Protein backbone atom coordinates (compact mmCIF):
# COMPACT_ATOMS: atom_id res chain seq x y z
CA UNK A 1 0.00 0.00 0.00
CA UNK A 2 1.18 3.52 -0.89
CA UNK A 3 0.09 6.45 1.29
CA UNK A 4 0.37 10.04 0.11
CA UNK A 5 1.97 11.90 3.03
CA UNK A 6 0.48 15.20 1.86
CA UNK A 7 -3.21 14.40 1.38
CA UNK A 8 -3.54 10.95 3.00
CA UNK A 9 -4.86 9.21 -0.12
CA UNK A 10 -3.90 5.55 -0.60
CA UNK A 11 -3.26 3.09 -3.42
CA UNK A 12 -3.62 -0.64 -2.74
CA UNK A 13 -2.41 -3.48 -4.94
CA UNK A 14 -1.33 -7.11 -4.86
CA UNK A 15 1.63 -9.03 -6.26
CA UNK A 16 3.40 -12.38 -6.13
CA UNK A 17 6.69 -10.43 -6.01
CA UNK A 18 6.02 -7.25 -4.04
CA UNK A 19 9.43 -5.68 -4.68
CA UNK A 20 9.20 -6.04 -8.45
CA UNK A 21 5.73 -4.53 -8.31
CA UNK A 22 7.09 -1.65 -6.22
CA UNK A 23 9.79 -0.91 -8.79
CA UNK A 24 7.30 -1.13 -11.65
CA UNK A 25 5.27 1.60 -10.00
CA UNK A 26 8.41 3.73 -9.76
CA UNK A 27 9.21 3.22 -13.44
CA UNK A 28 5.61 3.94 -14.51
CA UNK A 29 5.34 7.13 -12.47
CA UNK A 30 6.77 9.22 -15.34
CA UNK A 31 4.80 8.16 -18.45
CA UNK A 32 1.76 6.70 -16.66
CA UNK A 33 -1.72 8.19 -17.10
CA UNK A 34 -3.57 6.55 -14.18
CA UNK A 35 -4.56 8.75 -11.25
CA UNK A 36 -1.90 7.07 -9.08
CA UNK A 37 0.86 7.63 -11.67
CA UNK A 38 -0.20 11.26 -12.09
CA UNK A 39 -0.14 11.72 -8.30
CA UNK A 40 3.38 10.21 -8.04
CA UNK A 41 4.53 12.57 -10.76
CA UNK A 42 2.84 15.55 -9.11
CA UNK A 43 3.95 15.01 -5.49
CA UNK A 44 7.15 13.02 -6.06
CA UNK A 45 7.94 9.49 -4.86
CA UNK A 46 9.51 10.86 -1.66
CA UNK A 47 6.06 12.05 -0.56
CA UNK A 48 4.67 8.50 -0.57
CA UNK A 49 5.10 5.92 2.20
CA UNK A 50 5.07 2.24 1.23
CA UNK A 51 3.74 -0.51 3.49
CA UNK A 52 3.11 -4.25 3.14
CA UNK A 53 -0.37 -4.79 4.58
CA UNK A 54 -0.15 -8.58 4.80
CA UNK A 55 1.35 -11.69 3.23
CA UNK A 56 -0.84 -14.60 2.18
CA UNK A 57 -1.16 -17.59 -0.13
CA UNK A 58 -1.31 -16.85 -3.86
CA UNK A 59 -4.87 -18.17 -4.12
CA UNK A 60 -5.98 -15.63 -1.47
CA UNK A 61 -4.47 -12.57 -3.19
CA UNK A 62 -7.64 -11.51 -5.03
CA UNK A 63 -10.01 -11.66 -2.07
CA UNK A 64 -7.51 -9.91 0.22
CA UNK A 65 -6.98 -7.11 -2.30
CA UNK A 66 -10.75 -6.61 -2.55
CA UNK A 67 -10.97 -6.63 1.25
CA UNK A 68 -8.32 -3.93 1.78
CA UNK A 69 -9.57 -1.70 -1.04
CA UNK A 70 -13.07 -1.91 0.43
CA UNK A 71 -11.77 -1.25 3.95
CA UNK A 72 -9.98 1.94 2.87
CA UNK A 73 -12.66 2.86 0.28
CA UNK A 74 -9.77 3.76 -2.02
CA UNK A 75 -11.88 3.73 -5.22
CA UNK A 76 -13.43 6.96 -3.92
CA UNK A 77 -11.31 9.81 -5.30
CA UNK A 78 -11.50 11.55 -1.94
CA UNK A 79 -9.75 8.59 -0.28
CA UNK A 80 -7.50 6.90 -2.81
CA UNK A 81 -6.23 6.21 -6.31
CA UNK A 82 -7.64 2.73 -7.07
CA UNK A 83 -9.86 2.65 -10.16
CA UNK A 84 -11.18 -0.91 -9.59
CA UNK A 85 -12.48 -2.76 -6.55
CA UNK A 86 -9.64 -5.33 -6.90
CA UNK A 87 -9.40 -9.00 -7.81
CA UNK A 88 -8.18 -10.66 -10.99
CA UNK A 89 -11.24 -9.67 -13.07
CA UNK A 90 -10.74 -5.98 -12.28
CA UNK A 91 -14.42 -5.01 -11.93
CA UNK A 92 -14.86 -1.24 -12.16
CA UNK A 93 -17.01 0.77 -9.73
CA UNK A 94 -20.13 2.43 -11.15
CA UNK A 95 -18.58 5.92 -11.14
CA UNK A 96 -15.67 4.71 -13.30
CA UNK A 97 -18.05 2.87 -15.67
CA UNK A 98 -20.09 6.02 -16.23
CA UNK A 99 -16.97 8.10 -16.91
CA UNK A 100 -15.60 5.52 -19.39
CA UNK A 101 -19.00 5.35 -21.11
CA UNK A 102 -19.08 9.13 -21.57
CA UNK A 103 -15.51 9.16 -22.88
CA UNK A 104 -16.30 6.33 -25.32
CA UNK A 105 -19.35 8.18 -26.64
CA UNK A 106 -17.27 11.31 -27.25
CA UNK A 107 -14.57 9.33 -29.04
CA UNK A 108 -16.85 7.10 -31.10
CA UNK A 109 -15.50 7.43 -34.65
CA UNK A 110 -17.12 4.35 -36.18
CA UNK A 111 -19.46 4.34 -39.19
CA UNK A 112 -20.74 7.61 -40.61
CA UNK A 113 -19.13 9.56 -37.72
CA UNK A 114 -15.67 8.79 -39.06
CA UNK A 115 -14.20 11.47 -41.34
CA UNK A 116 -13.06 8.74 -43.79
CA UNK A 117 -16.52 7.12 -44.02
CA UNK A 118 -17.13 5.77 -47.58
CA UNK A 119 -13.91 7.40 -48.80
CA UNK A 120 -10.99 5.68 -50.45
CA UNK A 121 -7.33 6.66 -50.58
CA UNK A 122 -6.09 7.83 -53.96
CA UNK A 123 -3.45 5.83 -55.80
CA UNK A 124 -0.84 8.53 -55.05
CA UNK A 125 -1.67 8.37 -51.33
CA UNK A 126 -1.33 4.58 -51.29
CA UNK A 127 2.10 4.82 -52.99
CA UNK A 128 3.24 7.46 -50.47
CA UNK A 129 2.09 5.38 -47.49
CA UNK A 130 3.85 2.30 -48.85
CA UNK A 131 7.08 4.28 -49.38
CA UNK A 132 6.90 5.75 -45.86
CA UNK A 133 6.46 2.29 -44.33
CA UNK A 134 9.46 0.93 -46.22
CA UNK A 135 11.58 3.98 -45.28
CA UNK A 136 10.60 3.67 -41.60
CA UNK A 137 11.48 -0.02 -41.63
CA UNK A 138 14.89 0.65 -43.22
CA UNK A 139 15.60 3.50 -40.77
CA UNK A 140 14.72 1.23 -37.85
CA UNK A 141 17.09 -1.50 -39.12
CA UNK A 142 19.92 1.03 -39.51
CA UNK A 143 19.35 2.35 -35.98
CA UNK A 144 19.37 -1.17 -34.57
CA UNK A 145 22.60 -1.93 -36.44
CA UNK A 146 24.24 1.23 -35.11
CA UNK A 147 22.97 0.50 -31.61
CA UNK A 148 24.47 -2.99 -31.75
CA UNK A 149 27.84 -1.60 -32.86
CA UNK A 150 27.78 0.92 -29.99
CA UNK A 151 27.09 -1.84 -27.47
CA UNK A 152 29.95 -3.94 -28.82
CA UNK A 153 32.41 -1.02 -28.63
CA UNK A 154 31.58 -0.03 -25.03
CA UNK A 155 34.60 0.76 -22.89
CA UNK A 156 34.48 1.79 -19.21
CA UNK A 157 35.38 5.41 -18.48
CA UNK A 158 36.64 6.95 -15.22
CA UNK A 159 35.89 10.56 -14.23
CA UNK A 160 37.75 12.06 -11.25
CA UNK A 161 36.84 15.28 -9.49
CA UNK A 162 38.33 16.29 -6.13
CA UNK A 163 37.93 13.23 -3.84
CA UNK A 164 35.18 11.58 -5.92
CA UNK A 165 35.58 9.00 -8.64
CA UNK A 166 32.82 8.01 -11.07
CA UNK A 167 32.83 4.87 -13.19
CA UNK A 168 30.76 4.80 -16.40
CA UNK A 169 30.19 1.78 -18.60
CA UNK A 170 30.68 3.90 -21.75
CA UNK A 171 31.46 7.42 -23.02
CA UNK A 172 27.77 7.85 -23.91
CA UNK A 173 26.73 7.19 -20.29
CA UNK A 174 29.39 9.63 -19.09
CA UNK A 175 28.26 12.35 -21.52
CA UNK A 176 24.63 11.97 -20.42
CA UNK A 177 25.58 12.17 -16.73
CA UNK A 178 27.69 15.36 -16.97
CA UNK A 179 25.48 16.85 -19.72
CA UNK A 180 28.48 17.10 -21.99
CA UNK A 181 29.57 15.75 -25.37
CA UNK A 182 31.14 12.34 -25.95
CA UNK A 183 33.62 13.75 -28.52
CA UNK A 184 34.87 16.29 -25.96
CA UNK A 185 35.32 13.52 -23.38
CA UNK A 186 37.22 11.43 -25.91
CA UNK A 187 39.48 14.41 -26.73
CA UNK A 188 39.99 15.05 -23.01
CA UNK A 189 41.19 11.47 -22.56
CA UNK A 190 43.44 11.67 -25.62
CA UNK A 191 44.99 15.05 -24.71
CA UNK A 192 44.93 14.45 -20.92
CA UNK A 193 43.07 17.69 -20.27
CA UNK A 194 40.22 18.53 -17.89
CA UNK A 195 36.70 18.67 -19.27
CA UNK A 196 33.83 20.15 -17.22
CA UNK A 197 36.11 20.00 -14.18
CA UNK A 198 36.71 16.23 -14.49
CA UNK A 199 39.88 14.29 -15.23
CA UNK A 200 38.99 11.56 -17.72
CA UNK A 201 40.55 8.20 -18.51
CA UNK A 202 39.69 4.78 -19.89
CA UNK A 203 39.81 1.75 -17.66
CA UNK A 204 39.86 -1.94 -18.30
CA UNK A 205 36.81 -3.70 -16.94
CA UNK A 206 37.33 -3.51 -13.15
CA UNK A 207 36.18 -5.98 -10.53
CA UNK A 208 33.13 -4.19 -9.13
CA UNK A 209 31.01 -5.81 -6.43
CA UNK A 210 27.56 -4.78 -5.22
CA UNK A 211 27.35 -4.61 -1.43
CA UNK A 212 24.12 -4.85 0.58
CA UNK A 213 24.46 -4.17 4.29
CA UNK A 214 22.56 -3.24 7.43
CA UNK A 215 23.21 -3.42 11.19
CA UNK A 216 23.01 -7.22 11.16
CA UNK A 217 24.82 -8.41 8.04
CA UNK A 218 26.79 -7.61 4.91
CA UNK A 219 26.13 -9.40 1.62
CA UNK A 220 28.49 -9.24 -1.38
CA UNK A 221 27.20 -9.85 -4.93
CA UNK A 222 29.75 -10.34 -7.68
CA UNK A 223 27.59 -8.99 -10.51
CA UNK A 224 24.16 -7.79 -11.61
CA UNK A 225 23.71 -11.21 -13.18
CA UNK A 226 23.96 -12.86 -9.76
CA UNK A 227 21.35 -10.45 -8.35
CA UNK A 228 19.02 -11.21 -11.26
CA UNK A 229 19.45 -14.98 -10.96
CA UNK A 230 18.68 -14.86 -7.23
CA UNK A 231 15.69 -12.56 -7.90
CA UNK A 232 16.95 -10.12 -5.25
CA UNK A 233 15.35 -6.97 -6.63
CA UNK A 234 15.47 -4.36 -9.37
CA UNK A 235 18.80 -3.07 -10.70
CA UNK A 236 17.17 0.34 -11.26
CA UNK A 237 16.02 0.52 -7.61
CA UNK A 238 19.43 -0.57 -6.30
CA UNK A 239 21.19 2.10 -8.37
CA UNK A 240 18.67 4.66 -7.12
CA UNK A 241 19.36 3.55 -3.53
CA UNK A 242 23.12 4.03 -4.04
CA UNK A 243 22.73 7.45 -5.68
CA UNK A 244 20.25 8.79 -3.14
CA UNK A 245 21.79 6.95 -0.15
CA UNK A 246 18.41 5.45 0.80
CA UNK A 247 17.48 1.95 1.94
CA UNK A 248 16.05 -0.65 -0.45
CA UNK A 249 14.72 -4.03 0.72
CA UNK A 250 15.92 -3.13 4.22
CA UNK A 251 19.56 -2.68 3.13
CA UNK A 252 21.93 0.15 2.34
CA UNK A 253 23.71 -0.43 -0.99
CA UNK A 254 27.22 0.43 -2.20
CA UNK A 255 29.63 -0.48 -4.94
CA UNK A 256 33.05 -1.87 -4.03
CA UNK A 257 35.94 -1.91 -6.47
CA UNK A 258 39.16 -3.72 -5.57
CA UNK A 259 38.40 -3.30 -1.86
CA UNK A 260 37.51 0.42 -2.16
CA UNK A 261 33.98 1.37 -1.05
CA UNK A 262 31.82 4.29 -2.13
CA UNK A 263 32.98 4.38 -5.76
CA UNK A 264 29.97 5.55 -7.78
CA UNK A 265 29.18 3.38 -10.78
CA UNK A 266 26.78 4.97 -13.25
N, C-alpha and C positions, 0 to 999 in steps of 0.2 A: 504494500500500500504506500502511495505517495501522498504526503500532506503538504499543502501550500502554507508556508509559515506566515505569509502575509494576510491571506483572506480565509484560511482554515478549510478550503475546499480539498476534497480527496479524490484520488483515482485508485481503483481496486482492480487487480487482475490475478491471473493464475498462470502457473508454468511448471513444467517438469524439471526445468533447469532455471531456477530463479535468477541466477547471476547473469546468464545469457540474456534473459528477458530484460533485466535491468539495463544492460548495456545497449540492447536494441532500442529501448526508449531513449537513451542518451543520443544515439546516432540518428533517431528519427525526429529529434526535437527541432532540428533546423528546417528540413524540407516538409515536415508533416503538416497536414491540414486539419487534423482532429482538434477538438477543443482542448484536449490535454497537451498536445504538441504545441499548439498556439500559446497556451499558458506557460509552458516551459521556456518557450522562446521569449515571451514577454517578461517574465519575472526572473529567469535565469535558474539553472539547475541548483545553484547554491541556496536558493530560497525554497527548496523542497526537501523535506525529510523523508527517508525511506525506511519502512518497517516490514518485517515478515510477520503476518498476522497468525499463521499457524502452518504446520506441516501435516500432510495426510497422505493416504494412499492415492494412487493415480485415479482409480475409479471413483474417488470421492471429490475430485477437484471441481467438477461442474457444480454439484449441489452446494459445496462450501463457498464457491465464488458467488452464486446466487444469494446465499445466506448473508454474506458480508456486505454485498452491494445493497441488499434490502435493508440491512441493519443501519447502514450509514445513509440510506436514501440518496446515493451518489449519482443517480440518473437525473435528479432534480438539479437544474443549473445553479440553484442557490447553494447547494451542498457539495457538488462534485462534478467530475468531468466524464463519468461513464455515459456512453450513449446507448448501451444495452443493459438488460437486467442480468446478464451473465449466462454461463453455460455454453456448451459446445454448439448449440443451434443459434446462438446470438439473437434471441427474440428482442425486437425493439419496443420500447414503451410507446404508448399512444401519441404522446407529444412529438416524438421523433418521427413516427409514421406520418403524421399530418404534415410536418415540415417537408419530409421527403416527397410526399405526394404533391404538394404545392410546387416544389422545385421542379419535379418531373413534368408537371403540366406546363410550366413556363418554358421548359427546354424541349418540349415535344416538337421534333422537326420531321416527323414521319408523314408520308402521304402528301396531300396538296399543301401542307404547311411548309414543306421543304422548298427552298429557293430553286432547287434543281429539278423540281417535279415535272415529269414528262419532257425533260430537256436532254439532249445528247451532246457529248463533247464533239467538237469539230475534229477533222482529221489532223489539222495542224496541232491542236491541243493534245491529242493522243500521242503524236510524235514527240512533242516537247516533254510530256510526262514520262514517256519511255526513256528519252535521253537523260532526263534528270535522275531517274532511278539508277540507270547504268553508271552515271557519273558519281552519284553518291556511294554506290557499291564499290567502285574503283578507289574513291578517296578513302573509304573506310579500310580497304585492304592495305593501302599505302601507309595509313596511320598505324595500323596494327603491325606492319612490317618494321616501321621506324621505331615503334614502341618496343618491339622485341629486341632490336639492335641496341637500344638504350639500356635495356635490362641486362643484356649480355655484357656490355662494356662498363657496368657499374664498378666504381673503385672507391673505397672508403676515404673520407676527407676529414682532417683534423683542423679545428679552428681554436686558436688560443687567444685569450684576452684577460690580462691581469692574472688572477689566480684561478680562472675557470678554463676548462677545456671541454670542447664540444666535439662529439664524434658523429659524422653523418655518413649514411650508406652510399651517398653519391653527391656529385657537384650540384645536381638539380635540387636535391633535398636541402643542401646548404644554402643555395641561392634563394629558395623559397623562405627559409627560416630568417635570414638576415635582410630579406627584401632587396637583394642585390642581383647581379647578373653573373651567370655561370662563366661567361668568357672572361670577365674581370677577375673572378676567383682563379680561373686557370692561369691567367697572366700573372697574378699575384704569387701563385705557387712557382711558376717558371722563373720569375724575376726576383723571388724572395723579398717581396715588398708587402707592406701592410695594405689591407683593403677593408674599409669600413671599421677600422680599429682592430681588426683581427689579423693574427699571423697564421697563414694557411700552409698546409702540407698534406701530401698523400700519406696513406699508411696501409701497410699490408693488413689483411684481415686479422684483427686482434682477437684474443680470447676474452670475450665479454660474457659475464655470467649475470643472471637476473636473481637478485636476492629478495626474499620475502622474510620479514622479521617482525616480531612483537616482543612483549616482555617475557614470554615463555619460551620461544624457540626462534631459530633461524634456519631457513630453508634455502638451498642453493639450486638453481635450475641452470643447466648448461646451455640451453637455447630456447628460442620461441617454439621450436618443434616439440621439445619435451613438454612444455606447458600445454600445447595443443593436444598432444597425445594423451596426457593425463586429465584433460578437460578441466584445467584449473580455473580458467576465466578468460576474459577478453584481452587481447594484446592492446587494443585501443584504450581500455580502461586502466590497464597497468601503466601504460605510458603516461596517461593523464595523471595517475596517482603520483608518479615520479616527478613530473613537471610541477604539479601543484602542491607536492608534499602533503598529500592527503591519504587516508587509509582506504584500502580496497580489500574486500573479503576479510576484514579484521587484521590486515597486515600493512605495515609500511613497506614500500618497495624502493630498491636502488639497483643501479648497475654496478658491477665490479669488474675492473679490467686489470689483469695481472696483479691482483691483490690490492688495487687502489680503488677505494669506494668513492661514490659521489660523482663519478664521471657521468656527464649527461650525453646519452645516446639518442639522437633524433631520428 
